[in-house]
Amino acid sequence: MKKVFLLFAVAFSVTTFAQDTSKNDIDIVQSLYGKSKAELVIQYMALSDTQATEFTKVYEAYEVERKKLGQEKIHLIDQYAKDYASLTDDKADVLAKGSLKNIAAFEKLHSAYYDKTKKVIGAMNALKFMQLEIYLETEIRSSIQNAIPFVGELDTAKAK
């Protein structure tokens, strides 16, 4: 009974966690820094008014694309939660390839938006933005990873 409850609790928490990626991103960033991500980025960048206006346009377009990729990532996490108890090599392969594709898409997004931000705020500020963005994504990814059991982790817990 305890094993079934543990498996249900993990599946429920991961599925609940996966419901709204942008809300979860906001919640994670706010819990870490006490501000929304947009507020944190604008404050950290400390741009002139002219630069801030141009950067905001690029940043908003970036966020639209980033959130799409975030939804794909959450879909993979949700699928992992659904398949966890009956994970096969084929399902694991699909999840691994999907995850790697998603990571590559994030890297491609960073590269494209580095060039776009560099055009409007210069290389130094574009690097500053990318450093912050990658840092925040790493914190969010870490928070998500801490909420998800590793493959076989619950089986190991059951054996004890």
C-alpha positions, 0 to 999 in steps of 0.5 A: 500500500505504501508503495502504491501511495508513493508512486501515486504521489510522485505521478500526481506531483509531477503532473500537477507541476507540469500544468503551467510552465510559465506560472511555475517558472514565475513561481520559482524565480519569485521564490528565489529572488522575490521578483518576476523574471521580467522585473529581474531581467530589466533590473539586472540589465540596467540599460539606458531608456533607449536600449531598454525600449529596444531590448524589451521588444526582443526580450518579449519575442524571446519569451514567447519562443522560450515558453513554447519550448518550456511547454514541450519540456513540461510535456516530456516531464508529464509523459515521464510521470505517466509512463514511470511505472511501466517504462520500457526501453522504447518509451525511455528512448522516446523520452531521452531523444525528446529531452535532447531535442528540447535541450538543443532547441533551447541552445539554438534559441540562445544563439539566435537571441544572442545575435538579436540582443547584440544588435540592439544593446551591444555584445557586452549587454547581450552576454550579460543577458545570456548569462542571466538567462542561462543561470535562471534556466539552470535554477528552474531545471534544478528545481524541476529535477529535484521534484522528479524521481530518477529512473528506478528510484522508486523501485529501489525505495520499494526494495528497502 
